[in-house]
Amino acid sequence: MALDNTTWRLVSLTDAGAPDATPNPDDPITLAFVANDDGSRSIAGSGGVNRYMTTYTTTGDDLTIEPAASTRMMGPPDVMALEGRYLQALAAATRYEVVGDDLEIFYADGELRFTRAAA
């Protein structure tokens, strides 16, 4: 699978009715797709402040990401707001596209854009 065992860093979040968002490089938002030995697939990463984890499935370019569980630390209000938008967008994912070192995840109200990161 194109996503299995890849790691990404969020570049931008675009959704209807809200300004585009770009994460602060000091608080990166990351996404790692992991194909587990038992055949399940999981996601882990940083939302900018908190660590999160969930599971995902793909069929062709369709993508389903379950709502994430996360730690519950507090951070600067703007970083926390972006983290909340990001986690909601992930849970609403419908499809994805990988082109070179770029990943786009699409959901009903917008898209998440990532660049490949070191594992």
C-alpha positions as CSV (number, residue, x, y, z in Angstrom):
1,M,0.0,0.0,0.0
2,A,1.2,3.5,-0.8
3,L,0.7,4.8,2.7
4,D,2.0,1.8,4.7
5,N,5.2,2.6,6.7
6,T,5.4,6.2,5.6
7,T,5.9,9.4,7.7
8,W,4.6,12.8,6.9
9,R,4.7,16.4,8.2
10,L,1.7,18.7,7.7
11,V,2.2,21.6,5.4
12,S,-1.3,23.1,5.3
13,L,-4.9,22.6,6.3
14,T,-7.6,24.0,4.1
15,D,-11.3,23.9,4.9
16,A,-14.4,25.7,4.0
17,G,-15.4,28.6,6.1
18,A,-12.1,28.9,7.9
19,P,-8.8,30.5,7.0
20,D,-6.1,28.2,5.6
21,A,-3.7,27.1,8.4
22,T,0.0,26.4,8.4
23,P,1.6,24.8,11.4
24,N,4.4,26.5,13.3
25,P,7.7,24.7,12.5
26,D,8.4,24.7,16.3
27,D,5.2,22.7,16.8
28,P,5.1,20.3,13.8
29,I,2.1,18.1,13.1
30,T,3.2,14.7,12.0
31,L,1.5,11.6,10.7
32,A,3.0,8.1,10.5
33,F,1.2,5.2,8.8
34,V,2.2,1.8,10.2
35,A,1.4,-1.7,8.7
36,N,1.4,-4.0,11.7
37,D,2.6,-7.7,11.6
38,D,-1.0,-8.8,12.4
39,G,-2.3,-7.1,9.2
40,S,-3.9,-4.2,11.0
41,R,-2.9,-0.6,10.1
42,S,-2.3,2.2,12.7
43,I,-1.5,5.8,12.7
44,A,0.6,7.7,15.3
45,G,1.8,11.3,15.3
46,S,1.9,14.7,17.0
47,G,-0.9,17.2,16.7
48,G,1.5,20.0,17.6
49,V,1.1,19.6,21.3
50,N,-0.4,16.1,22.0
51,R,0.5,12.7,20.7
52,Y,-2.3,10.9,19.0
53,M,-3.0,7.4,17.7
54,T,-5.7,5.7,15.6
55,T,-6.3,3.1,12.9
56,Y,-6.9,3.4,9.1
57,T,-8.1,1.4,6.2
58,T,-7.7,1.9,2.4
59,T,-9.4,0.6,-0.6
60,G,-7.8,2.0,-3.8
61,D,-7.5,5.7,-3.0
62,D,-10.3,5.7,-0.5
63,L,-9.1,6.3,3.0
64,T,-11.0,5.8,6.3
65,I,-9.4,7.1,9.5
66,E,-11.0,6.3,12.9
67,P,-11.3,9.1,15.4
68,A,-8.0,9.5,17.3
69,A,-7.2,9.0,20.9
70,S,-4.7,11.6,22.2
71,T,-2.8,12.8,25.2
72,R,-4.4,15.7,27.0
73,M,-1.7,18.3,27.5
74,M,-2.4,22.0,27.1
75,G,-0.4,24.3,24.8
76,P,-0.8,27.8,23.3
77,P,-4.4,28.5,22.2
78,D,-3.5,28.9,18.5
79,V,-1.6,25.6,18.4
80,M,-4.4,23.8,20.3
81,A,-7.0,25.2,17.9
82,L,-5.1,24.0,14.9
83,E,-4.6,20.6,16.5
84,G,-8.3,20.3,17.1
85,R,-9.1,21.2,13.4
86,Y,-6.4,18.7,12.2
87,L,-7.8,15.8,14.3
88,Q,-11.3,16.5,13.1
89,A,-10.2,16.7,9.5
90,L,-8.3,13.3,9.8
91,A,-11.4,11.6,11.2
92,A,-13.4,12.9,8.2
93,A,-10.9,11.7,5.6
94,T,-12.5,10.1,2.4
95,R,-9.5,9.7,0.0
96,Y,-5.9,10.4,-0.5
97,E,-3.3,11.0,-3.2
98,V,0.5,10.5,-3.1
99,V,2.5,12.4,-5.7
100,G,6.3,12.1,-5.2
101,D,7.0,13.4,-1.7
102,D,3.6,15.0,-1.2
103,L,0.5,13.5,0.3
104,E,-3.0,15.1,0.1
105,I,-5.8,13.8,2.3
106,F,-9.2,14.9,1.2
107,Y,-12.3,15.3,3.4
108,A,-15.8,16.8,2.8
109,D,-14.8,20.4,3.8
110,G,-11.2,20.5,2.5
111,E,-7.8,18.9,2.4
112,L,-4.7,18.3,4.4
113,R,-1.3,18.7,2.6
114,F,1.8,16.9,3.8
115,T,5.4,16.4,2.8
116,R,7.4,13.3,3.4
117,A,9.4,13.2,6.6
118,A,12.1,11.0,7.9
119,A,10.8,8.0,9.8
